[in-house]
Every structure is written in C-alpha cells, then in structure tokens.
C-alpha cells in the first residue's frame, strides 16, 4: 500500500473522530509537566525497554499493518475478514489473521462469530481501541510537520 493511500486512510479515520475533545494533550502535559515547566511526579527514567510505556505502546499497535487495520475499523465500524483483506493491499491472509488475533488479545478489537454456514466473523473496535485515535491524530500531525526532512 502506498504511503499516500495509508496517510489518506489514517487522516479519514481521524477526521471521523475529530468531534471528540482531544484529551491526549492534557494527559501528556500533566505527565511530562508542560503546564508550567515542572516535571514533578514524572522523575522515572526508563532504563529497560520492557519498562518504557512508549515501547509497550508501540509493541501493542505498531508495525506495518495494525494502524491500518485500526483506521479501517474506525472508518467502517464493522468489517469481515475478507473485507479487511481486500482493503489492505499486500497483506497475506496469514499475516492479517495474526495481526487481528494480536489486536483482539490486546482488547483493541472485538471478534464476533455468527453460528451459520458458511461461518461469518466480524471485527470492530472496542472502546479501548477507539481511545487510541487521539494518539494517532497526534502522530499524523507530527508526521506531516517532520517526515519530509527524512524523505526528500
């Protein structure tokens, strides 16, 4: 999938959520002390990657496919496996199944199976999955402002 198409999917998904107040700025400011230059209460230095919350977040939702899957589920609310597979150019069925399972294990998406023949399975974002969107929005803003210098 091209960078332009991926960027378009993420921007559209985030615009869908734009009406919600952005709580990320307030949370980040209070955690890193940007309100008044104070770092009170956030003196913890993460020496091990396993302890770093940013590293843990990236392990949970990072990678080539997970952000795209999340954004597609924001845009379409509910999608079947075949719809996701067709919407994401270049992903194999095995990789898609693995990524969906990891997102389900992290409770970011829910998997609903309907008892019928042929089997019907639908995927949707959980409340926890929706809570990631303001963070994605901040990443898009940062990327638009900074990535050109890395890809001339």
C-alpha positions as CSV (number, residue, x, y, z in Angstrom):
1,X,0.0,0.0,0.0
2,X,1.4,3.3,-0.9
3,X,2.3,6.0,1.7
4,X,-0.3,8.3,0.2
5,X,-3.1,5.8,0.5
6,X,-2.1,4.9,4.0
7,X,-1.9,8.5,5.0
8,X,-5.3,9.1,3.5
9,X,-6.8,6.2,5.4
10,X,-5.4,7.4,8.7
11,X,-6.4,11.0,8.1
12,X,-10.0,10.0,7.2
13,X,-10.3,7.8,10.2
14,X,-9.0,10.5,12.5
15,X,-11.4,13.1,10.9
16,X,-14.2,10.8,11.9
17,X,-13.2,11.2,15.5
18,X,-12.4,14.9,15.3
19,X,-15.6,15.9,17.0
20,X,-14.4,14.3,20.3
21,X,-12.4,16.5,22.6
22,X,-8.7,15.8,22.5
23,X,-7.7,14.6,25.9
24,X,-4.3,13.5,24.8
25,X,-2.8,17.0,25.1
26,X,-4.0,17.4,28.7
27,X,-2.8,13.9,29.7
28,X,0.6,14.4,28.1
29,X,1.1,17.9,29.6
30,X,0.3,16.6,33.0
31,X,2.6,13.6,32.7
32,X,5.6,15.5,31.3
33,X,5.0,18.7,33.2
34,X,4.5,21.0,30.3
35,X,1.9,23.1,32.1
36,X,4.4,25.1,34.0
37,X,7.8,23.6,33.1
38,X,7.6,21.3,36.1
39,X,8.5,17.6,35.9
40,X,7.1,16.9,39.4
41,X,5.8,13.3,39.7
42,X,7.4,12.2,36.4
43,X,11.0,11.6,37.5
44,X,11.0,8.0,36.4
45,X,13.7,7.1,33.9
46,X,13.1,4.0,31.9
47,X,16.4,2.2,31.6
48,X,14.9,-1.0,30.2
49,X,12.8,-1.1,27.1
50,X,10.4,-3.5,28.8
51,X,9.5,-0.8,31.3
52,X,9.1,2.1,28.9
53,X,5.4,2.8,28.3
54,X,6.1,4.2,24.8
55,X,7.9,1.0,23.8
56,X,5.0,-1.1,25.2
57,X,2.5,1.0,23.2
58,X,4.5,0.6,20.0
59,X,4.6,-3.2,20.5
60,X,0.9,-3.2,21.0
61,X,-0.2,-1.1,18.0
62,X,2.9,-0.5,16.0
63,X,4.1,-2.3,12.9
64,X,3.2,-2.2,9.2
65,X,-0.4,-3.3,9.4
66,X,-2.0,-2.7,12.8
67,X,-2.5,1.1,12.4
68,X,-4.1,0.5,9.0
69,X,-6.4,-2.2,10.5
70,X,-7.5,0.1,13.3
71,X,-8.1,3.0,11.0
72,X,-10.2,0.9,8.6
73,X,-12.3,-0.3,11.5
74,X,-12.8,3.3,12.6
75,X,-14.0,4.2,9.1
76,X,-16.2,1.2,8.5
77,X,-17.2,0.4,12.1
78,X,-17.6,-3.4,11.4
79,X,-15.7,-5.4,8.8
80,X,-15.4,-9.0,7.8
81,X,-12.0,-10.7,7.3
82,X,-12.4,-10.8,3.6
83,X,-13.3,-7.0,3.5
84,X,-10.1,-6.2,5.5
85,X,-8.0,-8.4,3.3
86,X,-9.3,-6.7,0.1
87,X,-8.9,-3.2,1.7
88,X,-5.2,-3.7,2.6
89,X,-3.1,-4.2,-0.5
90,X,-0.1,-6.5,0.0
91,X,-1.1,-8.3,3.3
92,X,-1.3,-12.0,3.2
93,X,-4.2,-13.9,4.9
94,X,-1.9,-15.4,7.4
95,X,-0.4,-12.1,8.4
96,X,-3.8,-10.5,8.6
97,X,-5.1,-13.3,10.8
98,X,-2.1,-12.9,13.1
99,X,-2.5,-9.1,13.4
100,X,-6.2,-9.4,14.1
101,X,-5.5,-12.0,16.8
102,X,-2.9,-9.8,18.4
103,X,-5.3,-6.8,18.4
104,X,-8.0,-8.9,19.8
105,X,-5.7,-10.2,22.6
106,X,-4.9,-6.6,23.4
107,X,-8.6,-6.0,23.6
108,X,-8.4,-3.3,21.0
109,X,-10.8,-5.0,18.6
110,X,-13.6,-7.5,19.2
111,X,-14.3,-10.5,17.1
112,X,-17.9,-11.6,16.7
113,X,-18.7,-15.1,15.3
114,X,-22.1,-15.9,13.9
115,X,-23.2,-19.5,14.0
116,X,-24.1,-20.0,10.4
117,X,-22.8,-21.8,7.3
118,X,-20.6,-20.5,5.9
119,X,-19.2,-19.1,9.1
120,X,-19.5,-15.3,9.5
121,X,-16.9,-13.4,11.5
122,X,-16.9,-9.6,12.0
123,X,-14.3,-7.3,13.6
124,X,-14.9,-4.0,15.3
125,X,-13.0,-1.6,17.6
126,X,-13.6,-1.8,21.3
127,X,-13.8,1.3,23.5
128,X,-10.2,0.8,24.2
129,X,-9.4,0.7,20.5
130,X,-11.3,3.9,20.0
131,X,-9.2,5.5,22.7
132,X,-6.1,5.2,20.6
133,X,-7.4,7.6,17.9
134,X,-6.3,10.9,19.5
135,X,-2.8,9.4,19.8
136,X,-2.9,8.5,16.1
137,X,-4.1,12.1,15.4
138,X,-1.0,13.5,17.1
139,X,1.2,11.1,15.2
140,X,-0.3,12.3,11.9
141,X,0.2,16.0,12.8
142,X,3.8,15.3,13.8
143,X,4.5,13.3,10.7
144,X,3.1,16.0,8.4
145,X,5.3,18.5,10.1
146,X,8.5,16.4,10.2
147,X,8.7,13.5,7.8
148,X,9.6,15.5,4.7
149,X,13.0,16.1,6.1
150,X,13.6,12.3,6.3
151,X,12.2,11.5,2.8
152,X,13.5,14.3,0.4
